[in-house]
């Protein structure tokens, strides 16, 4: 009788191990299929830029005229022609 119990334990252990291996193989396939994640620094940088734009608010229409008539930083001449 004791030998039958050992055989039963071996059979149950083998089935469980097969199930675990199949699940690990499926998880590996899903991991390979999934597109790569964006790095945390990229996500954080994008969020900081969006927050900055939100804090600054909309750009007024008159800023376009000011930037065209202002002297360029490098040459000191107006950018409008």
N, CA, C and O atoms as CSV, one atom per row, in Angstrom:
chain,resi,resn,atom,element,x,y,z
A,1,UNK,N,N,0.818,-1.202,0.000
A,1,UNK,CA,C,0.000,0.000,0.000
A,1,UNK,C,C,0.856,1.259,0.000
A,1,UNK,O,O,0.523,2.245,-0.656
A,2,UNK,N,N,1.948,1.219,0.730
A,2,UNK,CA,C,2.835,2.374,0.828
A,2,UNK,C,C,3.474,2.687,-0.528
A,2,UNK,O,O,3.713,3.848,-0.858
A,3,UNK,N,N,3.739,1.659,-1.291
A,3,UNK,CA,C,4.333,1.848,-2.617
A,3,UNK,C,C,3.350,2.555,-3.560
A,3,UNK,O,O,3.766,3.342,-4.409
A,4,UNK,N,N,2.068,2.279,-3.413
A,4,UNK,CA,C,1.061,2.928,-4.231
A,4,UNK,C,C,0.985,4.415,-3.919
A,4,UNK,O,O,0.814,5.230,-4.826
A,5,UNK,N,N,1.108,4.772,-2.660
A,5,UNK,CA,C,1.092,6.183,-2.274
A,5,UNK,C,C,2.264,6.930,-2.893
A,5,UNK,O,O,2.116,8.060,-3.360
A,6,UNK,N,N,3.427,6.293,-2.894
A,6,UNK,CA,C,4.605,6.939,-3.491
A,6,UNK,C,C,4.406,7.127,-4.992
A,6,UNK,O,O,4.761,8.169,-5.543
A,7,UNK,N,N,3.837,6.115,-5.654
A,7,UNK,CA,C,3.561,6.238,-7.078
A,7,UNK,C,C,2.563,7.357,-7.344
A,7,UNK,O,O,2.709,8.109,-8.308
A,8,UNK,N,N,1.560,7.466,-6.500
A,8,UNK,CA,C,0.571,8.527,-6.640
A,8,UNK,C,C,1.219,9.899,-6.459
A,8,UNK,O,O,0.937,10.820,-7.226
A,9,UNK,N,N,2.085,10.045,-5.453
A,9,UNK,CA,C,2.785,11.317,-5.228
A,9,UNK,C,C,3.674,11.678,-6.415
A,9,UNK,O,O,3.746,12.840,-6.815
A,10,UNK,N,N,4.344,10.682,-6.972
A,10,UNK,CA,C,5.202,10.924,-8.139
A,10,UNK,C,C,4.360,11.376,-9.327
A,10,UNK,O,O,4.739,12.298,-10.048
A,11,UNK,N,N,3.222,10.727,-9.525
A,11,UNK,CA,C,2.342,11.071,-10.643
A,11,UNK,C,C,1.794,12.495,-10.469
A,11,UNK,O,O,1.774,13.269,-11.426
A,12,UNK,N,N,1.353,12.841,-9.259
A,12,UNK,CA,C,0.841,14.187,-8.994
A,12,UNK,C,C,1.931,15.247,-9.156
A,12,UNK,O,O,1.686,16.323,-9.702
A,13,UNK,N,N,3.123,14.935,-8.681
A,13,UNK,CA,C,4.236,15.886,-8.807
A,13,UNK,C,C,4.592,16.104,-10.275
A,13,UNK,O,O,4.867,17.231,-10.688
A,14,UNK,N,N,4.587,15.017,-11.070
A,14,UNK,CA,C,4.904,15.123,-12.489
A,14,UNK,C,C,3.867,15.981,-13.213
A,14,UNK,O,O,4.221,16.829,-14.033
A,15,UNK,N,N,2.578,15.758,-12.907
A,15,UNK,CA,C,1.521,16.557,-13.530
A,15,UNK,C,C,1.633,18.026,-13.150
A,15,UNK,O,O,1.469,18.910,-13.991
A,16,UNK,N,N,1.912,18.275,-11.890
A,16,UNK,CA,C,2.052,19.672,-11.442
A,16,UNK,C,C,3.241,20.346,-12.115
A,16,UNK,O,O,3.156,21.503,-12.528
A,17,UNK,N,N,4.341,19.624,-12.224
A,17,UNK,CA,C,5.526,20.179,-12.875
A,17,UNK,C,C,5.256,20.467,-14.347
A,17,UNK,O,O,5.713,21.482,-14.873
A,18,UNK,N,N,4.519,19.583,-15.015
A,18,UNK,CA,C,4.166,19.824,-16.419
A,18,UNK,C,C,3.295,21.068,-16.555
A,18,UNK,O,O,3.483,21.862,-17.476
A,19,UNK,N,N,2.341,21.240,-15.637
A,19,UNK,CA,C,1.476,22.419,-15.663
A,19,UNK,C,C,2.285,23.707,-15.451
A,19,UNK,O,O,2.070,24.708,-16.135
A,20,UNK,N,N,3.202,23.663,-14.507
A,20,UNK,CA,C,4.028,24.847,-14.222
A,20,UNK,C,C,4.912,25.179,-15.421
A,20,UNK,O,O,5.071,26.349,-15.770
A,21,UNK,N,N,5.483,24.159,-16.047
A,21,UNK,CA,C,6.340,24.400,-17.225
A,21,UNK,C,C,5.540,24.982,-18.381
A,21,UNK,O,O,6.003,25.893,-19.068
A,22,UNK,N,N,4.332,24.454,-18.596
A,22,UNK,CA,C,3.490,24.972,-19.678
A,22,UNK,C,C,3.102,26.425,-19.412
A,22,UNK,O,O,3.083,27.242,-20.332
A,23,UNK,N,N,2.798,26.744,-18.172
A,23,UNK,CA,C,2.447,28.125,-17.829
A,23,UNK,C,C,3.645,29.063,-18.005
A,23,UNK,O,O,3.484,30.193,-18.466
A,24,UNK,N,N,4.832,28.606,-17.644
A,24,UNK,CA,C,6.039,29.417,-17.813
A,24,UNK,C,C,6.332,29.642,-19.298
A,24,UNK,O,O,6.738,30.734,-19.695
A,25,UNK,N,N,6.128,28.619,-20.104
A,25,UNK,CA,C,6.351,28.757,-21.552
A,25,UNK,C,C,5.366,29.752,-22.161
A,25,UNK,O,O,5.741,30.571,-23.000
A,26,UNK,N,N,4.102,29.677,-21.735
A,26,UNK,CA,C,3.087,30.618,-22.233
A,26,UNK,C,C,3.406,32.048,-21.811
A,26,UNK,O,O,3.236,32.983,-22.593
A,27,UNK,N,N,3.869,32.218,-20.571
A,27,UNK,CA,C,4.229,33.556,-20.099
A,27,UNK,C,C,5.418,34.113,-20.885
A,27,UNK,O,O,5.462,35.307,-21.181
A,28,UNK,N,N,6.369,33.262,-21.219
A,28,UNK,CA,C,7.523,33.709,-22.008
A,28,UNK,C,C,7.095,34.132,-23.406
A,28,UNK,O,O,7.595,35.127,-23.932
A,29,UNK,N,N,6.171,33.386,-24.015
A,29,UNK,CA,C,5.678,33.763,-25.340
A,29,UNK,C,C,4.948,35.101,-25.295
A,29,UNK,O,O,5.140,35.941,-26.174
A,30,UNK,N,N,4.117,35.302,-24.285
A,30,UNK,CA,C,3.407,36.573,-24.161
A,30,UNK,C,C,4.376,37.731,-23.925
A,30,UNK,O,O,4.162,38.835,-24.426
A,31,UNK,N,N,5.429,37.480,-23.169
A,31,UNK,CA,C,6.417,38.521,-22.903
A,31,UNK,C,C,7.149,38.908,-24.185
A,31,UNK,O,O,7.467,40.078,-24.397
A,32,UNK,N,N,7.415,37.917,-25.041
A,32,UNK,CA,C,8.105,38.202,-26.308
A,32,UNK,C,C,7.212,38.952,-27.279
A,32,UNK,O,O,7.703,39.755,-28.072
A,33,UNK,N,N,5.907,38.705,-27.232
A,33,UNK,CA,C,4.971,39.343,-28.163
A,33,UNK,C,C,4.718,40.799,-27.789
A,33,UNK,O,O,4.568,41.646,-28.669
A,34,UNK,N,N,4.669,41.096,-26.496
A,34,UNK,CA,C,4.332,42.437,-26.023
A,34,UNK,C,C,5.368,43.463,-26.502
A,34,UNK,O,O,6.568,43.192,-26.459
A,35,UNK,N,N,4.919,44.626,-26.953
A,35,UNK,CA,C,5.871,45.649,-27.389
A,35,UNK,C,C,6.702,46.140,-26.201
A,35,UNK,O,O,6.230,46.122,-25.064
A,36,UNK,N,N,7.926,46.574,-26.461
A,36,UNK,CA,C,8.781,47.018,-25.358
A,36,UNK,C,C,8.213,48.261,-24.679
A,36,UNK,O,O,7.593,49.107,-25.323
A,37,UNK,N,N,8.433,48.356,-23.385
A,37,UNK,CA,C,7.957,49.505,-22.628
A,37,UNK,C,C,8.855,50.706,-22.858
A,37,UNK,O,O,10.045,50.569,-23.140
A,38,UNK,N,N,8.260,51.888,-22.734
A,38,UNK,CA,C,9.072,53.105,-22.779
A,38,UNK,C,C,9.793,53.223,-21.446
A,38,UNK,O,O,9.222,52.889,-20.408
A,39,UNK,N,N,11.033,53.689,-21.454
A,39,UNK,CA,C,11.749,53.853,-20.194
A,39,UNK,C,C,11.031,54.859,-19.280
A,39,UNK,O,O,10.322,55.748,-19.753
A,40,UNK,N,N,11.224,54.704,-17.988
A,40,UNK,CA,C,10.579,55.566,-17.010
A,40,UNK,C,C,10.988,57.023,-17.217
A,40,UNK,O,O,10.163,57.922,-17.054
A,41,UNK,N,N,12.240,57.265,-17.571
A,41,UNK,CA,C,12.697,58.652,-17.751
A,41,UNK,C,C,11.971,59.336,-18.910
A,41,UNK,O,O,11.725,60.541,-18.861
A,42,UNK,N,N,11.629,58.578,-19.946
A,42,UNK,CA,C,10.896,59.136,-21.077
A,42,UNK,C,C,9.470,59.482,-20.658
A,42,UNK,O,O,8.958,60.550,-20.994
A,43,UNK,N,N,8.842,58.582,-19.931
A,43,UNK,CA,C,7.485,58.819,-19.455
A,43,UNK,C,C,7.451,60.014,-18.508
A,43,UNK,O,O,6.564,60.863,-18.596
A,44,UNK,N,N,8.418,60.071,-17.609
A,44,UNK,CA,C,8.480,61.181,-16.656
A,44,UNK,C,C,8.750,62.506,-17.381
A,44,UNK,O,O,8.129,63.519,-17.060
A,45,UNK,N,N,9.658,62.506,-18.341
A,45,UNK,CA,C,9.951,63.721,-19.090
A,45,UNK,C,C,8.751,64.220,-19.873
A,45,UNK,O,O,8.482,65.421,-19.910
A,46,UNK,N,N,8.030,63.304,-20.496
A,46,UNK,CA,C,6.830,63.678,-21.237
A,46,UNK,C,C,5.786,64.278,-20.308
A,46,UNK,O,O,5.130,65.261,-20.652
A,47,UNK,N,N,5.635,63.681,-19.127
A,47,UNK,CA,C,4.672,64.201,-18.156
A,47,UNK,C,C,5.089,65.590,-17.676
A,47,UNK,O,O,4.237,66.468,-17.532
A,48,UNK,N,N,6.366,65.805,-17.429
A,48,UNK,CA,C,6.844,67.123,-16.985
A,48,UNK,C,C,6.625,68.184,-18.064
A,48,UNK,O,O,6.259,69.317,-17.749
A,49,UNK,N,N,6.842,67.834,-19.316
A,49,UNK,CA,C,6.596,68.782,-20.405
A,49,UNK,C,C,5.113,69.137,-20.488
A,49,UNK,O,O,4.764,70.303,-20.676
A,50,UNK,N,N,4.243,68.143,-20.351
A,50,UNK,CA,C,2.803,68.403,-20.397
A,50,UNK,C,C,2.371,69.284,-19.236
A,50,UNK,O,O,1.547,70.183,-19.410
A,51,UNK,N,N,2.917,69.035,-18.063
A,51,UNK,CA,C,2.584,69.870,-16.897
A,51,UNK,C,C,3.080,71.293,-17.124
A,51,UNK,O,O,2.382,72.252,-16.795
A,52,UNK,N,N,4.272,71.437,-17.679
A,52,UNK,CA,C,4.806,72.770,-17.960
A,52,UNK,C,C,3.943,73.548,-18.935
A,52,UNK,O,O,3.699,74.739,-18.746
A,53,UNK,N,N,3.478,72.869,-19.987
A,53,UNK,CA,C,2.596,73.534,-20.946
A,53,UNK,C,C,1.278,73.928,-20.297
A,53,UNK,O,O,0.726,74.989,-20.587
A,54,UNK,N,N,0.776,73.065,-19.415
A,54,UNK,CA,C,-0.485,73.350,-18.727
A,54,UNK,C,C,-0.324,74.549,-17.787
A,54,UNK,O,O,-1.217,75.392,-17.699
A,55,UNK,N,N,0.811,74.626,-17.086
A,55,UNK,CA,C,1.059,75.741,-16.166
A,55,UNK,C,C,1.208,77.044,-16.936
A,55,UNK,O,O,0.706,78.079,-16.498
A,56,UNK,N,N,1.887,77.010,-18.072
A,56,UNK,CA,C,2.096,78.224,-18.855
A,56,UNK,C,C,0.798,78.715,-19.492
A,56,UNK,O,O,0.632,79.916,-19.707
A,57,UNK,N,N,-0.099,77.825,-19.787
A,57,UNK,CA,C,-1.362,78.223,-20.396
A,57,UNK,C,C,-1.216,78.438,-21.889
A,57,UNK,O,O,-0.153,78.185,-22.455
A,58,UNK,N,N,-2.280,78.904,-22.533
A,58,UNK,CA,C,-2.220,79.111,-23.978
A,58,UNK,C,C,-1.300,80.283,-24.335
A,58,UNK,O,O,-1.150,81.233,-23.567
A,59,UNK,N,N,-0.696,80.189,-25.512
A,59,UNK,CA,C,0.194,81.238,-25.996
A,59,UNK,C,C,-0.656,82.332,-26.628
A,59,UNK,O,O,-1.470,82.044,-27.505
A,60,UNK,N,N,-0.482,83.602,-26.195
A,60,UNK,CA,C,-1.266,84.696,-26.788
A,60,UNK,C,C,-0.918,84.891,-28.265
A,60,UNK,O,O,0.182,84.546,-28.698
A,61,UNK,N,N,-1.851,85.441,-29.029
A,61,UNK,CA,C,-1.639,85.657,-30.460
A,61,UNK,C,C,-0.553,86.700,-30.730
A,61,UNK,O,O,0.157,86.597,-31.731
A,62,UNK,N,N,-0.411,87.692,-29.868
A,62,UNK,CA,C,0.543,88.768,-30.121
A,62,UNK,C,C,1.988,88.313,-29.997
A,62,UNK,O,O,2.876,89.050,-30.426
A,63,UNK,N,N,2.282,87.121,-29.425
A,63,UNK,CA,C,3.675,86.677,-29.289
A,63,UNK,C,C,4.316,86.391,-30.633
A,63,UNK,O,O,5.536,86.489,-30.760
A,64,UNK,N,N,3.531,86.043,-31.636
A,64,UNK,CA,C,4.086,85.774,-32.953
A,64,UNK,C,C,4.681,87.047,-33.544
A,64,UNK,O,O,5.749,87.005,-34.155
A,65,UNK,N,N,4.015,88.156,-33.371
A,65,UNK,CA,C,4.537,89.433,-33.874
A,65,UNK,C,C,5.800,89.837,-33.135
A,65,UNK,O,O,6.739,90.346,-33.747
A,66,UNK,N,N,5.834,89.620,-31.847
A,66,UNK,CA,C,7.006,89.995,-31.045
A,66,UNK,C,C,8.208,89.164,-31.454
A,66,UNK,O,O,9.307,89.706,-31.573
A,67,UNK,N,N,8.043,87.898,-31.667
A,67,UNK,CA,C,9.183,87.048,-32.023
A,67,UNK,C,C,9.694,87.362,-33.423
A,67,UNK,O,O,10.889,87.213,-33.680
A,68,UNK,N,N,8.820,87.795,-34.341
A,68,UNK,CA,C,9.285,88.142,-35.675
A,68,UNK,C,C,10.046,89.460,-35.679
A,68,UNK,O,O,10.991,89.621,-36.451
A,69,UNK,N,N,9.650,90.407,-34.831
A,69,UNK,CA,C,10.301,91.712,-34.850
A,69,UNK,C,C,11.482,91.797,-33.889
A,69,UNK,O,O,12.241,92.765,-33.945
A,70,UNK,N,N,11.658,90.816,-33.013
A,70,UNK,CA,C,12.769,90.861,-32.058
A,70,UNK,C,C,14.073,90.497,-32.750
A,70,UNK,O,O,14.072,89.705,-33.692
A,71,UNK,N,N,15.192,91.068,-32.294
A,71,UNK,CA,C,16.491,90.712,-32.876
A,71,UNK,C,C,16.818,89.247,-32.579
A,71,UNK,O,O,16.471,88.722,-31.521
A,72,UNK,N,N,17.475,88.617,-33.506
A,72,UNK,CA,C,17.865,87.226,-33.326
A,72,UNK,C,C,18.987,87.157,-32.288
A,72,UNK,O,O,19.786,88.085,-32.169
A,73,UNK,N,N,19.040,86.099,-31.568
A,73,UNK,CA,C,20.031,85.968,-30.486
A,73,UNK,C,C,21.445,85.893,-31.027
A,73,UNK,O,O,22.378,86.341,-30.360
A,74,UNK,N,N,21.628,85.350,-32.195
A,74,UNK,CA,C,23.000,85.166,-32.694
A,74,UNK,C,C,23.516,86.375,-33.487
A,74,UNK,O,O,24.664,86.783,-33.311
A,75,UNK,N,N,22.685,86.942,-34.347
A,75,UNK,CA,C,23.193,87.993,-35.231
A,75,UNK,C,C,22.785,89.378,-34.844
A,75,UNK,O,O,23.417,90.331,-35.299
A,76,UNK,N,N,21.774,89.558,-34.036
A,76,UNK,CA,C,21.327,90.879,-33.627
A,76,UNK,C,C,20.489,91.575,-34.683
A,76,UNK,O,O,20.229,92.772,-34.564
A,77,UNK,N,N,20.061,90.862,-35.706
A,77,UNK,CA,C,19.231,91.473,-36.741
A,77,UNK,C,C,17.811,90.900,-36.642
A,77,UNK,O,O,17.644,89.751,-36.232
A,78,UNK,N,N,16.804,91.667,-37.004
A,78,UNK,CA,C,15.434,91.135,-36.952
A,78,UNK,C,C,15.283,89.947,-37.883
A,78,UNK,O,O,15.931,89.879,-38.927
A,79,UNK,N,N,14.430,89.019,-37.503
A,79,UNK,CA,C,14.235,87.811,-38.318
A,79,UNK,C,C,13.224,88.059,-39.429
A,79,UNK,O,O,13.201,87.295,-40.394
A,80,UNK,N,N,12.389,89.090,-39.342
A,80,UNK,CA,C,11.419,89.346,-40.407
A,80,UNK,C,C,12.122,90.030,-41.575
A,80,UNK,O,O,13.092,90.764,-41.386
A,81,UNK,N,N,11.629,89.782,-42.768
A,81,UNK,CA,C,12.286,90.347,-43.953
A,81,UNK,C,C,11.347,91.172,-44.739
A,81,UNK,O,O,11.726,91.727,-45.770
